[in-house]
């Protein structure tokens, strides 16, 4: 009852209903039917308001019990019927809810099974998809690996092909160089032999001893070259029997050093030898050391500049049983990128020092011979200091080696001998006959060519391309003959320098090449060469080519003279106006016109304007026109005067002054000498003025 009273005024109606119906049921049992009915009707009213079927069923069922206790059977039955209706409706609703729940659960289970099936199918599809992706990735990786392998194989084949081509190129260069080495002495020997046959009965020839000396030297060079090649082949095949001797190796080094003293002196090289001991007896192979020192010293001298230094330092360490030899020069350095390959067979670089015209096996053979002697060799090269070759030999003394009695080896000839003064034609310039400049590194070949040409020409000789350019600029020769293969400057580069110089571009150049191919000839002509002759040189062919080129040059010179001094014939100038010599002469003529009033200093003005010395200007103008600078200036002025006399009736004295002649008598004599009549007579002649 307290719960009833407590909950009556609250919003908790359900618990209040429970309390209300409980009080009603209790009052029915206790017989307080009025209170019970009151409680039940209150609960029934609230249950109806809240539409609570289960409470309505309970309320009517309790009312049925109440009426039954009161003895009112009809009311009890009615209330019981109403309670059954509510109960049936409630059970029906519950059944519907239960069935609905069963159906929902059933469908949920179906959906769950379907979901599981779909999930399994999805997982299976994803697994297959992943497997496909894995297969594709593996295939791609396989194809990528295969592609990389194919690329690597392709690159390897390309590298092998390039290596083969490079080897073939190196071999070709080797054969060219070795052919050059053979061709030079053979050419000289054949040429001198032919001369001996022609002059056999001419006892007035005083050069027989010189020719015989050259024949002997070139024959020995040829022999040593063949010996070096055979030595290289033998060392590679290990077939050469080593002939060791036991002797004073210091004395032998000094002997080999002295063999090159003449060559070093000729190039004005400071040539020194030093050793920390006076003598050292040990085992060595004389032939090996001769080739080693010849190669190192000849290369050092070849690439040393004049007034340079070359030293041979021998240091013997008795305790460590090592003999160290250093060959140091201050010449052209070896580039850093070439140092690792300098001893490789057939290796050639583009650096100045490596452009050798030798056999190309010297340093390779040197290294192999030192290794055969169980020694080592290295090279150091620093810009500004030069190059240093250092090799070591083990100090050995074996009882089985025969003792050296004395040094009896013949004097080693020099590979690139600078001919002695008696073999050099005099370097003077006689302008009564054409002047020829001969350029080549082999002095004997230069002497041979000079001996062929010196009867008809005044000959100048040079063994260095850069010095030859200086000689050409100073002497302005009429003709140049140059070898193609040279170390410091090739014949092609030399020809370009000559043809690109305003002072020398008119000089004909003949190149001598051992490589007589279309490519080489095209290269020579592109450089401006007028002719390219193959080696071995044929005397008659060389003479004919030079004569024809000089004859052509004379005809061109006559044409230049007509064009540039006869200013009336401008059409002739238009025909050849792109010619460099015509442009030069036209420039000189324009300067003469501009400076016509400065007669006393016109030559100096001309030289300054064209950037030449007065002597160079004189030689160039004479080479082009056959006239000296003074004569050319005079002729230009006379032609200008002639033009004025044709077009004007001015006083002759005024015309002479306008053309740079301050002395009328001199003008009159010069005009008459040039045109065969005096200016007065020429002016009176009828002229057609264009």
Secondary structure, 3 states (H helix, E strand, C coil): CHHHHHHHCCCCHHHHHHHHHHHHHHHHHHCCHHHHHHHHHHHHHHHHHHCCHHHHHHHHHHHHHHHHHHCCHHHHHHHHHHHHHHHHHHHHHHHHHHHHHHHHHHHHHHHHHHHHHHHHHHHHHHHHHHHHHHHHHHHHHHHHHHHHHHHHHHHHHHHHHHHHHHHHHHHHHHHHHHHHHHHHHHHHHHHHHHHHHHCCCCCCCCCHHHHHHHHHHHHHHHHHHHHHHHHHHHHHHCCCCCCCEEEEHHHHHHHHHHCCHHHHHHCCCEEEEEECCCCCEEEECHHHHHHHHHHHHHHHHHCCCCCCEEEEEEEEECCCCEEEEEEEECCCCCCHHHHCCCCCCCCCCCCCCCCCCCCCCHHHHHHHHHHHCCCEEEEEEECCCEEEEEEEEECCCCCCCEECCCCCCCCCCCCCCCCCHHHCCCCCCCCCCCEEEEECCCHHHHHHHHHHHCCCCEEEEECCHHHHHHHHHHHCCCEEEEECCCCCCCHHHHHHHHHHCCCCCCCEEEEEECCCCHHHHHHHHHCCCCEEEECCCCHHHHHHHHHHHHHHHHHHHHHHHHHHHCCCCHHHHHHCCCCHHHHHHHHHHHHHHHCCCCCCCHHHHHHHHCCCCHHHHHHHHHHHHCCCHHHHHHHHHHHHHHHHHHHCCCCHHHHHHHCCCCCHHHHHHHHHHHHCCCHHHHHHCCCCCC
